[in-house]
Amino acid sequence: MSTSQHEIEVRIQKLLASYLESSNHPELEKHSAITPDTNLVSDFTLDSFQVMEFMMELEESFDIMIDMNSLSNSHTVRDLAKIVSDELE
Amino acid sequence: MALLEKFAAAAAIREQLQAGGHDPTQVVIERIISPTEGLVEGRHTILAGTNNYLGLTFDPACVEAGRNAIREQGTGTTGSRMANGSFAAHTALEQELADFYQVPYGMVFSTGYAANLGTLTALLKKGDAVLLDADAHASLYDGCQMSGADIFRFRHNDLVSLEKRLQRLGERAQNCLIITEGLYSVMGDCAPLVEIVKLKQQYGALLLVDEAHSLGVYGDHGCGVAEAQGVMDQVDFFVGTFSKSLGAMGGFCVSPHAELELIRYVSRPFIFTASSSPSIIASTHEALRQLKARPELRETLWRNARRLYEGFKAHGFEVGPELSPVVAVRLSGKELALSFWNRLLENGVYTNLMIPPASPDQHSYIRCSVSAAHTEQQVERIIEVFVGANLFANATTVFRE
C-alpha cells in the first residue's frame, strides 16, 4: 500500500524537527508548531544551504532523488510532501 | 516600488558585513605592487586570497606578450567570434590547451563562468540527468539550471551517495553527466577521481571535471587533479579558467569528444559574448608556456603551501582535511569570523571570508590561497598575523563573557 500524503507530511514534520535540533537552529523552540503549512524559509529562516541540506535528508530518508528544479517554489512541508509523493509513485 | 523591495535582504547582508568595520566584499586595492602585495588604505598588504597560484601576473614574458598583442592586434575583438570571425591567436590557444590535456578538441570562452555556462547549456537538455557534487561552484549549478536538465546533488566527495543516485537513475544513468571539481576552492580538498571514474565506467555515464583551482597546481605537467590521479584519459570534459594560475581572465573546455566542436554552434553563452581581447589571449598563452617550462613554480607553490598549512596547524588552528594551496581555517561563528577577518586586514593580510550560506557547511572560514610568488617571510608574516588575530579574538571573547 502506498504512503498517503498525510503520512508523508507527518514524517517530514518529524524530520524537520530533528534537522533543526541537529543543526542547533536558533528557532528550535518552534518545533512543536511545525504543521503542513510551515514554510522552511519564512518560518524557520533556513538559508539556501540549509534547505539543500534538508532536501538531502529527505532523499535519504525516503530513498528517492529530488530534482533541484522542483524546489524553486516549494518551501512548505505540504509542497515537499507533494514532491516526495510524486517521487514515490 | 515593489520591484526594488527585494533588495532589503541584500541591504541586511551588507549591514551585517559592514558591522565588522570593513565589508569583505568591497575591499579596494589602491595599488598592486606585486603578485602578492598591494596597498589597502595606504597599508602594505600581503595578498593571501587572490588565487594567484603561480604568481604569473607580473611575469615579464606574460606582460610583454600582452603588450605586443595590443600593439599588433589592437585592444579588442569588438564582438563574438561567430559574427566577427576568430583571431588566429584564439584558435591557436584552443589547440595548445587541447594538446596540453592530450585531447583533440578545445574551446576558449571569455570567462571561467562562461565556460561552465557555455559548455553545460549546450551539453545538457531537458530530460537529461546531472549528478552534481553538492559543493560544486555556482557556475556549475547555474549552467545545469539554465540547461533545464534534471539536477540531482550527491554529498560532497561521497562515493556511496553518488553510486546510490546512479543506481536510482537506472537506464537514465547512461544519459547522465557527473560533475565534480578537481580541487575544491573553499576547503582545499580534492575529488576522489579514480573512484568516480570507476563508477562512471560501471554505469556508462559521462564525466566533467572543473580544474579551475587545480590547473598549474596538480600533476606532473600541471594539468590538474585528474593528471595527478592518473585518470586524465577517462575524463570526458575538462573545464577551467585562465584567471587563476594563468593570471589573466577567460575559460576553456577541452574534450576527446568531437561534439565539442559542435558546441560552438549551439552554446548561447559562447555565441552571444564578445571574444577575449588579444592581450588576454596572448598573456594566457605565454602563461601556459611558463607553466609547462617552469615546474619549479609548482615546487615553490607547494613548499609555501606546506609551510602555511603546517604553521597554522602548529598554532592550533583547525585547517582543512588535506594539504593544498587552498588553506582554510575554521572559526566558530559568523561574528568571530568577521571580526577575525577584519583584524587580519587591518594588520596587512588580505584573505577571503566564507560565512554561511556561502560556506560549504554551517561553519565559517577564513580562506587563504598560497602563491609561488609568496616569499618565505610573507608566509611567516601571514601566520604571525593569524596568531595575533586569534589572541585578540580570544581576549575579546573572554572580555565579553
Interface residues (C-beta under 8 A of the other chain):
Chain A: S23 D47 S48 F49 Q50 M52 M55 M56 I64 M65 I66 D67 M68 N69
Chain B: A134 C144 Q145 G148 D150 I151 F152 R153 R155 R165 R168 L169 P356 P357 S359 D361 Q362
